[in-house]
Every structure is written in structure tokens, then in C-alpha cells.
Amino acid sequence: MQRFSDALAVSPIAREAIGLSALVVAYLQYYYLDVQFKIMSLPSVTAFPLQ
């Protein structure tokens, strides 16, 4: 049982790395959604094929 509790004890550096990774992923998702909303709000352009 002692080994199980030692496995749950995550070092502070690993905990901070996981937290930083979560923040980076959240920011990238926010940025991606922001870009997608800006693209959707652009006026549509109709292109005619050249003959």
C-alpha cells in the first residue's frame, strides 16, 4: 500500500508543468475559436470561373 501512495505523490515541478500545459492548450483553443469566428464573420465572396 505504501508504493501506491508514493505513486500518487506528484512532484511540484510535474504539477506545475501539467498546469502550464493545461493553460497553453486552453489559450490555443481560445485563439483557434477566435480566428474561426472572425473567418465566419467575413463577408462572403463569390468567385466566377474564368473562361
Biopython code that builds the backbone (N, CA, C, O; Angstrom):
import numpy as np
from Bio.PDB.StructureBuilder import StructureBuilder

atoms = [
    (1, "MET", "N", (0.825, -1.200, 0.000)),
    (1, "MET", "CA", (0.000, 0.000, 0.000)),
    (1, "MET", "C", (0.867, 1.261, 0.000)),
    (1, "MET", "O", (0.440, 2.304, -0.496)),
    (2, "GLN", "N", (2.056, 1.175, 0.542)),
    (2, "GLN", "CA", (2.953, 2.330, 0.603)),
    (2, "GLN", "C", (3.368, 2.778, -0.799)),
    (2, "GLN", "O", (3.447, 3.976, -1.072)),
    (3, "ARG", "N", (3.633, 1.816, -1.688)),
    (3, "ARG", "CA", (4.046, 2.180, -3.044)),
    (3, "ARG", "C", (2.926, 2.912, -3.782)),
    (3, "ARG", "O", (3.195, 3.811, -4.578)),
    (4, "PHE", "N", (1.688, 2.537, -3.525)),
    (4, "PHE", "CA", (0.555, 3.189, -4.187)),
    (4, "PHE", "C", (0.460, 4.657, -3.778)),
    (4, "PHE", "O", (0.224, 5.517, -4.626)),
    (5, "SER", "N", (0.641, 4.953, -2.495)),
    (5, "SER", "CA", (0.563, 6.341, -2.047)),
    (5, "SER", "C", (1.769, 7.144, -2.542)),
    (5, "SER", "O", (1.655, 8.347, -2.776)),
    (6, "ASP", "N", (2.925, 6.485, -2.703)),
    (6, "ASP", "CA", (4.086, 7.190, -3.249)),
    (6, "ASP", "C", (3.871, 7.534, -4.721)),
    (6, "ASP", "O", (4.341, 8.568, -5.195)),
    (7, "ALA", "N", (3.165, 6.673, -5.436)),
    (7, "ALA", "CA", (2.904, 6.935, -6.848)),
    (7, "ALA", "C", (1.962, 8.120, -7.021)),
    (7, "ALA", "O", (2.029, 8.820, -8.031)),
    (8, "LEU", "N", (1.090, 8.350, -6.052)),
    (8, "LEU", "CA", (0.162, 9.474, -6.146)),
    (8, "LEU", "C", (0.820, 10.799, -5.798)),
    (8, "LEU", "O", (0.304, 11.857, -6.157)),
    (9, "ALA", "N", (1.944, 10.758, -5.109)),
    (9, "ALA", "CA", (2.639, 11.983, -4.727)),
    (9, "ALA", "C", (3.399, 12.520, -5.934)),
    (9, "ALA", "O", (4.493, 12.048, -6.244)),
    (10, "VAL", "N", (2.819, 13.506, -6.612)),
    (10, "VAL", "CA", (3.428, 14.083, -7.800)),
    (10, "VAL", "C", (4.347, 15.219, -7.360)),
    (10, "VAL", "O", (3.996, 16.017, -6.490)),
    (11, "SER", "N", (5.511, 15.279, -7.965)),
    (11, "SER", "CA", (6.453, 16.328, -7.586)),
    (11, "SER", "C", (5.891, 17.702, -7.967)),
    (11, "SER", "O", (5.099, 17.816, -8.903)),
    (12, "PRO", "N", (6.300, 18.726, -7.248)),
    (12, "PRO", "CA", (5.777, 20.074, -7.557)),
    (12, "PRO", "C", (6.120, 20.532, -8.969)),
    (12, "PRO", "O", (5.330, 21.236, -9.597)),
    (13, "ILE", "N", (7.274, 20.147, -9.471)),
    (13, "ILE", "CA", (7.643, 20.559, -10.836)),
    (13, "ILE", "C", (6.713, 19.903, -11.854)),
    (13, "ILE", "O", (6.288, 20.545, -12.814)),
    (14, "ALA", "N", (6.400, 18.642, -11.648)),
    (14, "ALA", "CA", (5.486, 17.959, -12.568)),
    (14, "ALA", "C", (4.096, 18.575, -12.490)),
    (14, "ALA", "O", (3.426, 18.726, -13.512)),
    (15, "ARG", "N", (3.662, 18.927, -11.299)),
    (15, "ARG", "CA", (2.346, 19.550, -11.139)),
    (15, "ARG", "C", (2.309, 20.896, -11.850)),
    (15, "ARG", "O", (1.315, 21.222, -12.500)),
    (16, "GLU", "N", (3.378, 21.681, -11.737)),
    (16, "GLU", "CA", (3.419, 22.974, -12.425)),
    (16, "GLU", "C", (3.482, 22.797, -13.937)),
    (16, "GLU", "O", (2.888, 23.576, -14.683)),
    (17, "ALA", "N", (4.201, 21.772, -14.388)),
    (17, "ALA", "CA", (4.280, 21.518, -15.829)),
    (17, "ALA", "C", (2.918, 21.125, -16.376)),
    (17, "ALA", "O", (2.544, 21.554, -17.468)),
    (18, "ILE", "N", (2.178, 20.325, -15.641)),
    (18, "ILE", "CA", (0.827, 19.933, -16.076)),
    (18, "ILE", "C", (-0.087, 21.151, -16.105)),
    (18, "ILE", "O", (-0.877, 21.316, -17.034)),
    (19, "GLY", "N", (0.019, 21.999, -15.094)),
    (19, "GLY", "CA", (-0.798, 23.213, -15.064)),
    (19, "GLY", "C", (-0.469, 24.150, -16.210)),
    (19, "GLY", "O", (-1.368, 24.715, -16.833)),
    (20, "LEU", "N", (0.816, 24.317, -16.492)),
    (20, "LEU", "CA", (1.222, 25.188, -17.594)),
    (20, "LEU", "C", (0.755, 24.611, -18.928)),
    (20, "LEU", "O", (0.307, 25.349, -19.806)),
    (21, "SER", "N", (0.859, 23.295, -19.077)),
    (21, "SER", "CA", (0.390, 22.662, -20.306)),
    (21, "SER", "C", (-1.111, 22.881, -20.492)),
    (21, "SER", "O", (-1.570, 23.142, -21.604)),
    (22, "ALA", "N", (-1.866, 22.773, -19.409)),
    (22, "ALA", "CA", (-3.312, 22.990, -19.495)),
    (22, "ALA", "C", (-3.621, 24.432, -19.904)),
    (22, "ALA", "O", (-4.534, 24.669, -20.695)),
    (23, "LEU", "N", (-2.871, 25.387, -19.373)),
    (23, "LEU", "CA", (-3.083, 26.787, -19.753)),
    (23, "LEU", "C", (-2.745, 27.025, -21.220)),
    (23, "LEU", "O", (-3.459, 27.752, -21.910)),
    (24, "VAL", "N", (-1.667, 26.419, -21.698)),
    (24, "VAL", "CA", (-1.273, 26.586, -23.103)),
    (24, "VAL", "C", (-2.339, 26.003, -24.026)),
    (24, "VAL", "O", (-2.694, 26.615, -25.033)),
    (25, "VAL", "N", (-2.846, 24.828, -23.687)),
    (25, "VAL", "CA", (-3.889, 24.202, -24.508)),
    (25, "VAL", "C", (-5.154, 25.056, -24.501)),
    (25, "VAL", "O", (-5.785, 25.237, -25.542)),
    (26, "ALA", "N", (-5.528, 25.581, -23.335)),
    (26, "ALA", "CA", (-6.726, 26.421, -23.250)),
    (26, "ALA", "C", (-6.559, 27.687, -24.091)),
    (26, "ALA", "O", (-7.492, 28.104, -24.777)),
    (27, "TYR", "N", (-5.368, 28.300, -24.039)),
    (27, "TYR", "CA", (-5.135, 29.510, -24.828)),
    (27, "TYR", "C", (-5.187, 29.202, -26.316)),
    (27, "TYR", "O", (-5.775, 29.968, -27.080)),
    (28, "LEU", "N", (-4.579, 28.088, -26.747)),
    (28, "LEU", "CA", (-4.589, 27.747, -28.163)),
    (28, "LEU", "C", (-6.001, 27.455, -28.654)),
    (28, "LEU", "O", (-6.346, 27.811, -29.781)),
    (29, "GLN", "N", (-6.821, 26.815, -27.828)),
    (29, "GLN", "CA", (-8.214, 26.581, -28.214)),
    (29, "GLN", "C", (-8.964, 27.909, -28.339)),
    (29, "GLN", "O", (-9.742, 28.097, -29.274)),
    (30, "TYR", "N", (-8.728, 28.830, -27.396)),
    (30, "TYR", "CA", (-9.372, 30.146, -27.454)),
    (30, "TYR", "C", (-8.950, 30.881, -28.724)),
    (30, "TYR", "O", (-9.787, 31.470, -29.407)),
    (31, "TYR", "N", (-7.654, 30.850, -29.043)),
    (31, "TYR", "CA", (-7.154, 31.537, -30.229)),
    (31, "TYR", "C", (-7.754, 30.932, -31.498)),
    (31, "TYR", "O", (-8.153, 31.661, -32.406)),
    (32, "TYR", "N", (-7.818, 29.587, -31.560)),
    (32, "TYR", "CA", (-8.380, 28.915, -32.729)),
    (32, "TYR", "C", (-9.844, 29.302, -32.910)),
    (32, "TYR", "O", (-10.273, 29.610, -34.022)),
    (33, "LEU", "N", (-10.613, 29.288, -31.819)),
    (33, "LEU", "CA", (-12.031, 29.654, -31.926)),
    (33, "LEU", "C", (-12.189, 31.113, -32.321)),
    (33, "LEU", "O", (-13.085, 31.445, -33.096)),
    (34, "ASP", "N", (-11.340, 31.987, -31.807)),
    (34, "ASP", "CA", (-11.409, 33.402, -32.151)),
    (34, "ASP", "C", (-11.161, 33.589, -33.644)),
    (34, "ASP", "O", (-11.872, 34.351, -34.299)),
    (35, "VAL", "N", (-10.165, 32.905, -34.183)),
    (35, "VAL", "CA", (-9.877, 33.006, -35.614)),
    (35, "VAL", "C", (-11.041, 32.452, -36.430)),
    (35, "VAL", "O", (-11.408, 33.031, -37.453)),
    (36, "GLN", "N", (-11.625, 31.336, -35.990)),
    (36, "GLN", "CA", (-12.746, 30.761, -36.719)),
    (36, "GLN", "C", (-13.948, 31.708, -36.735)),
    (36, "GLN", "O", (-14.611, 31.843, -37.763)),
    (37, "PHE", "N", (-14.231, 32.361, -35.617)),
    (37, "PHE", "CA", (-15.350, 33.310, -35.569)),
    (37, "PHE", "C", (-15.083, 34.505, -36.457)),
    (37, "PHE", "O", (-16.005, 35.017, -37.092)),
    (38, "LYS", "N", (-13.834, 34.965, -36.519)),
    (38, "LYS", "CA", (-13.505, 36.084, -37.405)),
    (38, "LYS", "C", (-13.667, 35.685, -38.863)),
    (38, "LYS", "O", (-14.143, 36.480, -39.674)),
    (39, "ILE", "N", (-13.280, 34.469, -39.201)),
    (39, "ILE", "CA", (-13.438, 33.997, -40.577)),
    (39, "ILE", "C", (-14.919, 33.897, -40.931)),
    (39, "ILE", "O", (-15.324, 34.280, -42.029)),
    (40, "MET", "N", (-15.720, 33.387, -40.008)),
    (40, "MET", "CA", (-17.152, 33.249, -40.278)),
    (40, "MET", "C", (-17.829, 34.603, -40.426)),
    (40, "MET", "O", (-18.830, 34.713, -41.134)),
    (41, "SER", "N", (-17.308, 35.628, -39.777)),
    (41, "SER", "CA", (-17.951, 36.940, -39.848)),
    (41, "SER", "C", (-17.515, 37.749, -41.072)),
    (41, "SER", "O", (-18.054, 38.828, -41.316)),
    (42, "LEU", "N", (-16.557, 37.247, -41.837)),
    (42, "LEU", "CA", (-16.136, 37.955, -43.044)),
    (42, "LEU", "C", (-17.249, 37.888, -44.087)),
    (42, "LEU", "O", (-17.989, 36.906, -44.151)),
    (43, "PRO", "N", (-17.363, 38.922, -44.893)),
    (43, "PRO", "CA", (-18.382, 38.868, -45.946)),
    (43, "PRO", "C", (-18.015, 37.797, -46.970)),
    (43, "PRO", "O", (-16.842, 37.586, -47.278)),
    (44, "SER", "N", (-19.027, 37.135, -47.483)),
    (44, "SER", "CA", (-18.760, 36.077, -48.460)),
    (44, "SER", "C", (-18.383, 36.696, -49.797)),
    (44, "SER", "O", (-18.881, 37.755, -50.177)),
    (45, "VAL", "N", (-17.507, 36.019, -50.489)),
    (45, "VAL", "CA", (-17.049, 36.488, -51.795)),
    (45, "VAL", "C", (-17.442, 35.430, -52.812)),
    (45, "VAL", "O", (-17.179, 34.241, -52.632)),
    (46, "THR", "N", (-18.084, 35.891, -53.893)),
    (46, "THR", "CA", (-18.477, 34.971, -54.953)),
    (46, "THR", "C", (-17.423, 35.033, -56.045)),
    (46, "THR", "O", (-17.145, 36.102, -56.589)),
    (47, "ALA", "N", (-16.843, 33.899, -56.361)),
    (47, "ALA", "CA", (-15.826, 33.846, -57.409)),
    (47, "ALA", "C", (-16.433, 33.223, -58.657)),
    (47, "ALA", "O", (-17.110, 32.197, -58.589)),
    (48, "PHE", "N", (-16.186, 33.844, -59.776)),
    (48, "PHE", "CA", (-16.681, 33.345, -61.050)),
    (48, "PHE", "C", (-15.517, 32.704, -61.796)),
    (48, "PHE", "O", (-14.431, 33.280, -61.861)),
    (49, "PRO", "N", (-15.732, 31.530, -62.355)),
    (49, "PRO", "CA", (-14.618, 30.867, -63.074)),
    (49, "PRO", "C", (-14.287, 31.621, -64.359)),
    (49, "PRO", "O", (-15.168, 32.147, -65.040)),
    (50, "LEU", "N", (-13.015, 31.657, -64.664)),
    (50, "LEU", "CA", (-12.570, 32.309, -65.897)),
    (50, "LEU", "C", (-12.778, 31.341, -67.063)),
    (50, "LEU", "O", (-12.610, 30.130, -66.922)),
    (51, "GLN", "N", (-13.149, 31.908, -68.221)),
    (51, "GLN", "CA", (-13.400, 31.026, -69.371)),
    (51, "GLN", "C", (-12.199, 31.006, -70.266)),
    (51, "GLN", "O", (-12.205, 30.324, -71.291)),
]
sb = StructureBuilder()
sb.init_structure("model")
sb.init_model(0)
sb.init_chain("A")
sb.init_seg("    ")
for serial, (resi, resn, name, xyz) in enumerate(atoms, 1):
    if name == "N":
        sb.init_residue(resn, " ", resi, " ")
    sb.init_atom(name, np.array(xyz, "f"), 0.0, 1.0, " ", f" {name:<3s}", serial, name[0])
structure = sb.get_structure()
